[in-house]
Amino acid sequence: MYKAFYNLQRNPFEITPDPAFLFPTKRHNEALAALYYGVRWRKGFVVLTGQVGTGKTLLLRCLLQLLKQSKDVAYAYLFNSRLSPTEFLQYVVSDFGLPATGKNKGELLFDLCNFVVNRGLNKLTTVLIVDEAHHLSTEALEEIRLLTNLETAQHKLLQIVLVGQPELDDKLDSVKMTQLKQRIAIRSHLAPLDSEETKAYIQRRLQLAGANSHTEALFPLKTIAAVHRQSRGIPRLINTICENALISAYAKQLRSVTPKIIDDVAEDFRLNVVSPPEVEGAGVFDEMDVQRAARTLLDLYATLHKPVADDSELHVPLAARVRQA
């Protein structure tokens, strides 16, 4: 809609994780190198964590592109980790191209182990990649730990990559996961972008989209500063804010996105709204409410312990007796 108006060849701030738009910060470069190194050198167990929207899935897409260029690599990619241990094994076995329908857990493990071992004997690399791994149950993580036992004296036969939010770190750091944690060979973490990285990120995306000479005119420095403040340096939020800011600026026929537009977009998306804790009560009571409630409880207690005058009162409902008192 706005591409022709701003002389762009493509949308610069698509939310989908397109490897062509990878912004190579030092942390992202190190994380991608760690993932690739861990797989290619058969280190066995690699973990990547980061906040929501920091680019974890984008790095995985880049890793998969690299692995596809190697004819000796087979991988299973699990993107929905809310599975039981048996469902987890069924998905993995099926994604490796093996029959899984109607097989029990023992049969699935037997087929998977044979597949991995045979590939290892032929010096081929086998990889299991789990996205959203913070959703894995303790039982599923234990299955993964047992799979790391597939090894020779020199190498791990199955390379496992777990990617997830910081909750994955919490799970792996728990006492229950001590054995699994000790098997992690490489562990990386993605953090939000700082102000300078946010500036370079926005400008690079605009350049890749065809803005070239007019990137600073389209997003001035004060506007970029507003984007960083509202997004807190999270790439996915940067994309959302900038995409909607371009739409808003186009609607107003502005050649430059202003800080005011950024703030308006952030307000529309309620980026500064924080939900109240669930433990908070539904209402606020003043002192008179408290006193009234205390008196009611005392009256109720006295009614429940008052001697019954005759048998007829036994047939009166408790609520009615309380009201009568």
C-alpha positions in Angstrom: 0.0 0.0 0.0 2.7 2.5 1.0 5.6 1.0 -1.1 5.2 3.2 -4.1 4.7 6.3 -2.1 8.0 5.7 -0.2 9.8 4.2 -3.2 10.2 0.8 -1.6 10.5 -2.5 -3.5 9.1 -4.6 -0.6 7.7 -4.3 2.9 10.7 -3.6 5.2 9.1 -4.6 8.5 7.4 -8.0 7.9 6.9 -9.9 11.1 7.5 -13.3 9.5 11.1 -14.6 10.2 12.7 -14.1 6.8 16.5 -15.0 6.8 17.1 -12.4 4.1 16.4 -9.7 6.8 18.7 -11.2 9.5 20.4 -8.3 11.2 23.9 -9.5 12.3 24.4 -8.0 15.8 27.3 -9.5 17.6 25.0 -11.6 19.8 23.0 -12.9 16.9 26.2 -13.8 15.0 27.7 -15.6 18.0 24.4 -17.4 18.6 24.1 -18.6 15.0 27.8 -19.6 14.9 27.3 -21.5 18.1 24.3 -23.4 16.7 26.0 -24.3 13.5 29.3 -25.3 15.2 27.4 -27.4 17.7 25.6 -29.3 15.0 28.5 -29.7 12.5 31.1 -30.7 15.1 28.6 -33.1 16.7 28.7 -31.5 20.2 25.4 -33.2 21.1 23.3 -30.7 23.0 22.9 -27.0 22.2 20.6 -24.5 23.9 19.5 -21.1 22.7 17.2 -18.9 24.8 15.8 -15.3 24.6 12.9 -13.2 25.3 9.8 -13.3 23.1 10.5 -11.5 19.8 14.3 -11.4 20.0 14.8 -13.4 16.8 15.2 -17.0 18.0 13.0 -18.5 15.3 14.7 -16.3 12.6 18.1 -17.8 13.7 16.6 -21.2 13.4 15.5 -20.5 9.9 19.0 -19.4 9.0 20.4 -22.5 10.6 18.1 -24.7 8.6 19.1 -22.9 5.4 22.8 -23.7 6.2 21.9 -27.3 7.0 20.0 -27.8 3.8 23.2 -26.9 1.8 24.8 -30.0 3.4 23.9 -33.3 1.8 25.1 -35.3 4.9 22.5 -33.7 7.3 19.0 -34.9 8.1 16.9 -33.0 10.7 13.6 -33.2 12.4 12.1 -29.8 13.3 9.5 -29.7 16.1 7.7 -26.4 16.5 4.9 -27.5 18.8 6.4 -28.8 22.0 3.1 -29.3 23.9 3.2 -33.0 23.4 3.2 -36.1 25.6 6.5 -38.2 25.5 4.9 -40.7 23.1 3.5 -38.0 20.9 6.9 -36.3 20.9 8.6 -39.5 19.7 5.9 -40.1 17.1 6.4 -36.6 15.7 10.2 -36.9 15.6 10.2 -40.4 14.0 7.7 -39.2 11.4 9.6 -36.0 10.6 12.7 -38.2 9.9 10.6 -40.0 7.3 10.1 -43.2 9.3 6.7 -44.9 9.7 5.2 -44.0 13.1 1.5 -44.7 12.9 0.2 -47.4 15.3 3.6 -47.9 17.0 4.1 -47.9 20.8 6.8 -46.1 22.6 9.2 -49.0 22.6 8.9 -49.5 18.8 9.3 -45.8 18.1 12.5 -45.7 20.2 13.9 -48.8 18.5 13.3 -47.4 15.0 14.7 -44.0 16.0 17.8 -45.4 17.5 18.5 -47.7 14.5 18.0 -44.7 12.2 20.5 -42.5 14.1 23.1 -45.2 14.7 23.1 -46.3 11.0 23.5 -42.7 9.9 26.4 -42.3 12.4 28.1 -45.4 11.0 28.0 -43.8 7.6 29.4 -40.5 9.0 26.2 -38.7 8.5 24.8 -36.0 10.8 21.4 -36.3 12.4 19.7 -33.3 14.1 16.7 -32.8 16.3 15.6 -29.2 16.6 12.9 -28.2 19.1 11.5 -24.7 18.9 9.3 -23.3 21.8 11.2 -25.8 24.0 10.2 -24.0 27.2 6.8 -25.7 26.8 8.4 -29.2 27.0 7.2 -31.2 30.0 9.6 -32.7 32.5 8.8 -36.1 31.0 9.6 -35.0 27.4 12.9 -33.4 28.6 13.8 -36.7 30.2 13.2 -38.5 26.9 15.5 -36.0 25.3 18.2 -36.7 27.9 18.0 -40.4 27.2 18.4 -39.7 23.5 21.7 -38.0 24.2 23.1 -41.5 25.2 23.3 -42.3 21.5 27.1 -41.7 21.1 30.4 -43.2 20.1 33.7 -42.7 22.0 34.3 -39.5 20.0 31.0 -38.0 19.0 27.3 -37.7 19.8 25.2 -39.5 17.2 22.1 -37.3 17.6 22.6 -33.5 17.7 19.9 -31.8 19.8 19.0 -28.1 19.5 16.6 -26.7 22.1 15.3 -23.1 21.5 13.0 -21.3 23.9 12.1 -18.4 26.2 13.9 -17.8 29.5 11.6 -20.3 31.2 13.6 -23.0 29.4 16.7 -21.8 31.4 14.7 -22.1 34.6 13.6 -25.6 33.8 17.2 -26.7 32.9 18.6 -25.1 36.0 16.1 -27.0 38.3 17.4 -29.8 40.5 15.3 -32.3 38.5 17.2 -31.5 35.3 20.7 -31.7 36.7 21.7 -34.7 34.5 20.4 -33.0 31.4 22.0 -29.6 32.2 25.4 -31.3 32.6 25.2 -32.6 29.1 24.7 -29.2 27.5 27.8 -28.5 25.3 26.9 -25.0 24.1 24.5 -22.4 25.6 23.6 -19.1 24.1 21.2 -16.2 25.0 19.7 -13.5 22.8 19.0 -10.1 24.4 17.0 -7.1 23.1 18.8 -4.5 20.9 20.4 -1.4 22.4 19.7 2.0 21.0 22.5 1.9 18.4 21.6 -1.6 17.3 17.9 -0.5 16.9 19.0 2.4 14.7 21.2 0.1 12.5 18.4 -2.6 12.5 15.8 -0.1 11.1 18.1 1.4 8.6 19.3 -2.0 7.3 15.7 -3.2 6.8 14.8 0.0 4.9 17.9 -0.4 2.7 17.1 -4.0 2.0 13.6 -2.9 1.0 15.0 -0.3 -1.4 15.0 2.9 0.6 18.8 3.4 0.2 19.4 7.1 0.1 16.4 8.3 2.0 16.4 6.0 5.1 17.2 8.9 7.5 14.6 11.1 5.9 11.9 8.4 6.3 12.9 7.5 9.9 14.8 10.4 11.5 17.0 9.8 14.5 14.3 11.2 17.0 11.8 8.8 15.5 14.1 5.9 15.9 14.8 6.8 19.5 11.0 6.7 20.0 10.8 3.3 18.4 13.6 2.0 20.7 11.8 3.4 23.8 8.4 1.9 22.9 9.8 -1.5 21.7 12.4 -1.8 24.4 14.7 -3.1 21.6 12.7 -6.2 20.9 12.9 -6.8 17.1 9.4 -8.2 16.7 7.9 -5.1 18.4 10.2 -2.8 16.3 8.7 -4.4 13.1 5.2 -4.1 14.4 5.6 -0.4 15.4 7.5 0.6 12.2 5.1 -1.2 9.9 2.0 0.5 11.4 3.9 3.8 11.6 4.5 3.7 7.8 0.8 2.9 7.2 -0.2 5.9 9.5 2.3 8.2 7.8 1.1 7.2 4.4 -2.5 7.8 5.4 -1.5 11.4 6.3 0.6 11.7 3.2 3.8 12.4 5.3 7.2 11.8 3.8 8.7 11.3 7.2 7.6 9.2 10.2 7.4 11.4 13.3 7.9 10.4 17.0 4.3 11.3 17.6 3.2 8.7 15.1 5.4 6.1 16.9 3.8 7.0 20.3 0.3 6.8 18.8 1.0 3.4 17.4 2.4 2.2 20.7 -0.7 3.4 22.4 -3.0 1.7 19.9 -1.2 -1.6 20.5 -1.3 -1.0 24.3 2.5 -1.6 24.6 2.6 0.3 27.9 -0.3 -1.6 29.5 0.6 -4.1 32.1 -2.0 -6.5 33.4 -2.6 -6.3 37.2 -1.5 -9.4 39.2 -4.1 -12.1 39.3 -3.9 -12.2 43.1 -5.4 -8.8 43.5 -8.9 -8.6 44.8 -11.8 -7.5 42.6 -12.6 -4.5 44.8 -11.3 -2.1 47.4 -12.8 -2.1 50.9 -12.8 0.9 53.3 -12.8 0.7 57.1 -16.6 0.7 57.4 -16.8 -2.3 55.1 -14.3 -4.2 57.2 -16.2 -3.4 60.4 -19.5 -4.4 58.9 -18.1 -7.7 57.7 -16.7 -8.4 61.2 -20.0 -7.7 62.8 -21.8 -10.0 60.3 -19.4 -12.8 61.1 -19.8 -12.4 64.8 -23.6 -12.4 64.5 -23.4 -15.5 62.3 -21.2 -17.3 64.8 -23.6 -16.4 67.7 -26.6 -17.7 65.7 -25.0 -21.0 64.9 -24.2 -21.6 68.6 -27.5 -20.3 70.0 -29.5 -23.0 71.8 -32.5 -24.2 69.9 -35.8 -23.2 71.6 -38.0 -25.9 70.2 -38.0 -28.5 67.5 -39.8 -26.2 65.0 -36.7 -24.0 64.6 -34.8 -27.0 63.3 -37.0 -26.9 60.2 -36.1 -23.3 59.5 -33.3 -23.0 56.9 -30.0 -21.7 58.2 -30.1 -18.6 56.0 -33.5 -17.7 57.4 -32.3 -18.2 60.9 -29.4 -15.9 60.3 -31.7 -13.2 58.9 -34.0 -13.6 61.9 -31.1 -13.1 64.3 
